[in-house]
Each structure stands twice: as C-alpha cells, then as structure tokens.
Amino acid sequence: MANEGVAKLDKESIEQLDQVRKGKSRKFVMVTKGTNILNLIVFKKGTYEKYRKQALSAGPGQVCTGIVEGKGQDITFKIAETDGFSKEPVKALTIRTFLEEKADFKCKPSFQVVPSHDPLLDEDDPLVQRFLALRKQAEQIAQADASRAADLRSLCKQIAVDLDQDQDEAATAKLKTLEQMLGKPATAATTAPTATAPATSAAPSSAATGDAKVDFLNRLKQLKPGIDELKGQASPDGQEVATLAGQVGDAAREGRFAEGLQLLEQLEDVLERAGIGDGSEPENSIPLPPPPPPPTAPDKKLAAALRFLAPKITQTLRAFPEQKAAITALKSDVEKALAAGNPTAADTALKALEKLLSSLGSVSPEAADAFHDQWDAAVDAWDDAVAKSRDQLAQLQSYLVKTEDEDLQNIGEFGLGAVTQSRMVPLSAALMELDSAPADQLKTAARRVKALVADFRKHVETSEVVKACDENPFGVAVSLRSTLKPGFDALEQGLTAVTGA
C-alpha cells in the first residue's frame, strides 16, 4: 500500500539533478496533490511509463512528465502541450521548498510550457554517438539531394525516438538501414550469409552500386498488385507468395534491400507461373516522396498564435495596467478579424499586438546583463531582511497564541505569513520569474515585482497588525517595519536598472 502523504525524492534523482546543474538534460516524473509535491523522480534514460508506477508509490495524485534542464542554480522543468500540459502543476516556490527540505538542494527552479519535446539523447551512449555521426552525414546528403531528403530525415527521426524510448534493439536495426542508405558498408557480422542460406542469383548490378533501395522500391511497387492478388488464394502458389512476401517485409524493415531484390525475383517467378504480371523490368526512376501534409489554414495558425501569446498578454497587463486599453483593443481586433474570416486583417493586428508587447517588456542585452550583475545582491538583502523578521516573530509567537485577539493568535500560529497576509508567496514567485526572464521579457517581470514590492511596503507601513507586533507589551524586541525596510529598498533600487526611477 502506498505511503500516502509522505513526500519522496530518491538518491538517484538527487544525483541526476546535480547533473542538471552541470548542464545535462534529464527527464522527470512528478506527482502532485493540490499544492503539494508527493514525489519527484529524475532519470537519465527510459520511458515515462517505466517510472510512472514508481512515482505513484507516494500516493495517488496528478502525474506530470517532462524534461528538466539547467545551468548552475537555474533549473527549468519543461512540460509539453503535446503531452496534455498547459500550465505548471505547482508553483515554482513549492518545488524550491520541496528540494531544499528533502535534499538540501538549493536552486532557482521554474516551469516552462513548450509545444513539444524533442527526443532526449544521451551523448555518452556509444549507440547515440554512432547515430549522431550518421545523422550529420544524412543531413548533408539531404541538403544536397532533395529526392532523398524525406526518407533520410524520417529515418533519423525514428531512430532518435527509439533511442529516447530506450529501444536500443530497434534503433540498432534502423542504424544499419541508415548506413546502407548513406552508402556505408555493413559489418561482416550483419552481411555474411548463414550456412543454411539458399543459393540465389546475383543481385542486379545497380544494387552493387548503392541503388539497391531505389530498385527495390520500384520493383515492389510494380509487383505489389499481383502479390496482393495471389497471396490471398488458398493454393500452393498463394501460400508460397505469402511466405515470400513476409520475408520481403522483414528485409525492408531491416534495410536488407539487396536481399529483398532477390526475394522479389523469386516472387516474380511465382507470379509468372500463376499467370499474373508481365514480368517487365522496372522503370529506371526514383519514386517520388510522399506529398507533404496539407498546410494548416491561415486562420487556425493565427488562432493558435494568439492562444500561445495569452500568458504573455496576462503578464504584460499585470505589469503595465496603464496599457490595458491598447492591449485589449488589439487582441479584440485579432479575434474579430478571425471571426469575420479575414486572416489578412487578423495577421496585421496580431503583429501589432506582438510588437507592442515586445516594446513594453524588452530591454537590450546589455541592459539585461547589467541588471543581473547587481540583482543577486538585492535579493540577498531581501532574504536577509525576511530571515531576521522571522527570527523576531519566533520569539513573540508563544505570547501571541495566548491572547484573545484573533489576528494576533493567527500570527502566533502561522508567523510571518499571517503578518504579511499572503504577500510573501506571490512576491517570492515573481522574484524567481524575474531571475530567469530573458531580455525580451525582463522589463515586464521587473515591473511586476516592483508593483508587488510597493504593495508589500505599503501594507507593512500601515498595517495595525504589524504595529501591534512592533509595539507588543510582552517585552519582546520586534521591529518588522525597520527590519524589512532595507530589503524593500534593495529590491526597488535594483529594479531601477530596467524599470527606471
């Protein structure tokens, strides 16, 4: 039976998180219940399903999977829309606290919703190294020869998925196929005939020159109608065709196209014997690649782009409330144009909206660097002020729980959280978002923090509860206003690098 309510973080996951801090990407499975984390498993290789059951050993909850990346203290948990995730499962502050409590693992975590995940490849794996070298060659050939590009890129994607899913055997077989397509000779272990292999006539000369796959596909295309017709018949010829067709399929899947051509010659003999097919030689042509999927309708693309922009719109409205009319008007213009079936107008309005959001929220890379150079000191000053305030209240709490004042009793039980009246958590979350914000969103994040700091400072300066703690009659030295003030000052001063005075 699961130990419900007992949060877990195993030793292996902690070690893998250390690798994330060194710049390695890893996978994760997280189980949450409400606002709490029940379990977090971080792993290097394998499928999410493999670790899902293990993660749920901590108790039933919502399962979230994704990729975790990082560098130094900054760690990002990436979740994908294609996996059904549209928002973070818990606040970044929750996972920060979870890691500190369970493993004394200090970091600055954040969540990011991405459209999809690329396969995660372990570059230390020899099989992956072999694939990466071949993929580089395949891409060079694809760029030079458009007729081969679709087949090469499709096979490379399949191999990457197999490696990501820990399907080494399937990946190895496809790597052999890729090598043959690139014209690399297969190893003796994979090409030497077995002692029981039947003697067959020589393969067509084109197979020996590296065109075996082309001839195979052309020949199969020509013979397939006859094969389909005969293998369904309950006759000796039908049974022989069905057996040979199965062998042809195996040869194609494993990339043994020269052998496949020999099997197709045997199939042709059977078809001629049964009076099916004309036995003519295939045309010397390369089959056309499958047509590309139909393009997404412009209106659907624009609607998706607007949905993708929604979080940025929300963040910008919070940071720049004075721009609400302009932002909502442009958003409305996009929606109205889409509803009227006018994608051209919708595209124009969408570009204007994106330009406005970018102009409001972005700073130059130089300004971003200058901000981050001094920002850690401001956050450290704030953390120090908060820690001192907690220590002061800790001395007072035992007295407050015995009073008859309900507000003071709450402070006695819950400490600084009751004094700040839920202002601490959103500010902490906003500070973390600011720390990881790129240059094109830095001003938006900074303005959000600035507004929260101003509200927090005003509360501390005017709250009767804060005043009651500072002027308590129990002889306990508490000075929340003067203790938090240097922290507020440091944050506001640090923000001026991107927000101005």
Secondary structure as GFF3:
##gff-version 3
##sequence-region A 1 501
A	DSSP	beta_strand	8	9	.	.	.	ID=ss1
A	DSSP	alpha_helix	11	21	.	.	.	ID=ss2
A	DSSP	beta_strand	26	33	.	.	.	ID=ss3
A	DSSP	beta_strand	36	43	.	.	.	ID=ss4
A	DSSP	alpha_helix	48	55	.	.	.	ID=ss5
A	DSSP	three_ten_helix	56	58	.	.	.	ID=ss6
A	DSSP	beta_strand	62	71	.	.	.	ID=ss7
A	DSSP	beta_strand	74	80	.	.	.	ID=ss8
A	DSSP	three_ten_helix	81	83	.	.	.	ID=ss9
A	DSSP	alpha_helix	92	103	.	.	.	ID=ss10
A	DSSP	beta_strand	108	114	.	.	.	ID=ss11
A	DSSP	alpha_helix	126	144	.	.	.	ID=ss12
A	DSSP	alpha_helix	146	164	.	.	.	ID=ss13
A	DSSP	alpha_helix	168	181	.	.	.	ID=ss14
A	DSSP	alpha_helix	188	191	.	.	.	ID=ss15
A	DSSP	alpha_helix	205	206	.	.	.	ID=ss16
A	DSSP	pi_helix	207	211	.	.	.	ID=ss17
A	DSSP	alpha_helix	212	231	.	.	.	ID=ss18
A	DSSP	alpha_helix	236	253	.	.	.	ID=ss19
A	DSSP	alpha_helix	257	273	.	.	.	ID=ss20
A	DSSP	alpha_helix	298	319	.	.	.	ID=ss21
A	DSSP	three_ten_helix	321	323	.	.	.	ID=ss22
A	DSSP	alpha_helix	324	339	.	.	.	ID=ss23
A	DSSP	alpha_helix	343	361	.	.	.	ID=ss24
A	DSSP	alpha_helix	365	400	.	.	.	ID=ss25
A	DSSP	alpha_helix	406	414	.	.	.	ID=ss26
A	DSSP	alpha_helix	416	420	.	.	.	ID=ss27
A	DSSP	alpha_helix	424	436	.	.	.	ID=ss28
A	DSSP	three_ten_helix	439	441	.	.	.	ID=ss29
A	DSSP	alpha_helix	442	462	.	.	.	ID=ss30
A	DSSP	alpha_helix	464	470	.	.	.	ID=ss31
A	DSSP	alpha_helix	480	499	.	.	.	ID=ss32
###
